[in-house]
Amino acid sequence: METRIKKKSSIVEIVITVLAAVISVGMMLYAVWHFGLKEAWPELVLNLFYIACIVMILLFFFNRLKPRQRKPNKIT
């Protein structure tokens, strides 16, 4: 699998972001278990959006998601 980014510093940044996402999701699950769903539901909603962003970053990183490119307008 070929990656889009070749610099090691960029790869490290993505790995740190993924680790932060895993820790965040773990904390969210603990909060739901400890406090109950009635108290921790806002954290669930925020983490849902956070996970979606991380998935899009990973899809872009592994060339599964391409940026939108526009064709230049021809003026005649």
Backbone hydrogen bonds in HBPLUS format (Angstrom, degrees):
<---DONOR---> <-ACCEPTOR-->    atom                        ^
c    i                          cat <-CA-CA->   ^        H-A-AA   ^      H-
h    n   atom  resd res      DA  || num        DHA   H-A  angle D-A-AA Bond
n    s   type  num  typ     dist DA aas  dist angle  dist       angle   num
A0004-ARG N   A0061-PHE O   2.80 MM  57  5.30 167.0  1.82 161.5 163.1     1
A0011-ILE N   A0007-LYS O   3.22 MM   4  6.53 155.6  2.28 146.6 153.5     2
A0012-VAL N   A0008-LYS O   2.93 MM   4  6.13 156.6  1.98 149.8 155.6     3
A0013-GLU N   A0009-SER O   3.07 MM   4  6.29 152.9  2.15 141.5 148.4     4
A0014-ILE N   A0010-SER O   3.09 MM   4  6.37 153.9  2.16 146.0 152.1     5
A0015-VAL N   A0011-ILE O   2.99 MM   4  6.26 156.5  2.05 148.8 155.5     6
A0016-ILE N   A0012-VAL O   2.92 MM   4  6.16 158.9  1.97 151.0 156.5     7
A0017-THR N   A0013-GLU O   2.99 MM   4  6.21 152.5  2.07 142.8 150.4     8
A0018-VAL N   A0014-ILE O   2.96 MM   4  6.23 156.1  2.01 149.1 155.1     9
A0019-LEU N   A0015-VAL O   2.94 MM   4  6.20 159.2  1.98 150.5 156.3    10
A0020-ALA N   A0016-ILE O   2.93 MM   4  6.14 154.7  2.00 146.4 153.3    11
A0021-ALA N   A0017-THR O   2.99 MM   4  6.25 147.2  2.09 142.1 151.2    12
A0022-VAL N   A0018-VAL O   2.98 MM   4  6.31 154.0  2.05 149.3 155.8    13
A0023-ILE N   A0019-LEU O   3.00 MM   4  6.27 162.5  2.04 151.6 155.8    14
A0024-SER N   A0020-ALA O   2.91 MM   4  6.03 157.4  1.96 145.2 151.9    15
A0025-VAL N   A0021-ALA O   2.91 MM   4  6.10 160.3  1.95 150.1 154.8    16
A0026-GLY N   A0022-VAL O   2.96 MM   4  6.12 156.7  2.01 145.6 152.6    17
A0027-MET N   A0023-ILE O   2.90 MM   4  6.15 157.2  1.95 150.2 156.0    18
A0028-MET N   A0024-SER O   2.96 MM   4  6.17 150.3  2.04 142.8 151.4    19
A0029-LEU N   A0025-VAL O   2.94 MM   4  6.22 158.9  1.99 151.6 156.2    20
A0030-TYR N   A0026-GLY O   3.00 MM   4  6.24 154.9  2.07 145.8 152.9    21
A0031-ALA N   A0027-MET O   2.89 MM   4  6.11 153.6  1.96 145.6 152.8    22
A0032-VAL N   A0028-MET O   3.01 MM   4  6.29 157.2  2.06 150.7 156.1    23
A0033-TRP N   A0029-LEU O   3.01 MM   4  6.19 156.9  2.06 144.1 150.6    24
A0034-HIS N   A0030-TYR O   2.77 MM   4  5.90 159.9  1.81 152.8 158.6    25
A0035-PHE N   A0031-ALA O   2.81 MM   4  5.58 163.3  1.83 146.2 151.7    26
A0036-GLY N   A0032-VAL O   2.97 MM   4  4.71 133.9  2.19 114.9 126.6    27
A0040-ALA N   A0036-GLY O   3.22 MM   4  6.33 151.3  2.30 147.3 155.9    28
A0044-LEU N   A0040-ALA O   3.38 MM   4  6.77 147.7  2.49 145.6 154.6    29
A0044-LEU N   A0041-TRP O   3.12 MM   3  5.03 120.6  2.48  94.4 109.2    30
A0045-VAL N   A0041-TRP O   3.19 MM   4  6.53 156.1  2.25 153.4 158.1    31
A0046-LEU N   A0042-PRO O   3.06 MM   4  6.34 166.3  2.08 153.2 156.4    32
A0047-ASN N   A0043-GLU O   2.98 MM   4  6.07 160.4  2.02 147.2 152.8    33
A0048-LEU N   A0044-LEU O   3.03 MM   4  6.18 138.8  2.21 140.4 150.9    34
A0049-PHE N   A0045-VAL O   3.37 MM   4  6.76 156.8  2.43 149.2 152.6    35
A0050-TYR N   A0046-LEU O   3.02 MM   4  6.27 153.2  2.10 144.3 152.8    36
A0051-ILE N   A0047-ASN O   2.85 MM   4  5.96 160.3  1.89 147.2 151.1    37
A0052-ALA N   A0048-LEU O   3.10 MM   4  6.32 155.0  2.16 142.1 149.0    38
A0053-CYS N   A0049-PHE O   3.04 MM   4  6.32 153.3  2.12 146.2 152.7    39
A0054-ILE N   A0050-TYR O   3.03 MM   4  6.34 158.5  2.08 149.5 155.3    40
A0055-VAL N   A0051-ILE O   2.94 MM   4  6.17 157.9  1.99 151.9 157.5    41
A0056-MET N   A0052-ALA O   3.07 MM   4  6.33 156.0  2.13 144.9 151.0    42
A0057-ILE N   A0053-CYS O   2.96 MM   4  6.24 152.9  2.03 148.3 156.0    43
A0058-LEU N   A0054-ILE O   2.99 MM   4  6.25 161.5  2.02 151.1 155.4    44
A0059-LEU N   A0055-VAL O   2.90 MM   4  6.12 155.5  1.96 148.7 155.8    45
A0060-PHE N   A0056-MET O   2.98 MM   4  6.12 157.6  2.03 145.9 151.4    46
A0061-PHE N   A0057-ILE O   2.88 MM   4  6.07 153.8  1.95 146.6 154.7    47
A0062-PHE N   A0058-LEU O   3.03 MM   4  6.22 153.2  2.11 149.1 154.0    48
A0064-ARG N   A0059-LEU O   2.78 MM   5  4.91 156.1  1.84 165.8 159.5    49
A0065-LEU N   A0059-LEU O   3.18 MM   6  5.29 131.1  2.44 116.7 111.4    50
A0063-ASN N   A0060-PHE O   3.24 MM   3  5.18 157.0  2.30 110.8 109.5    51
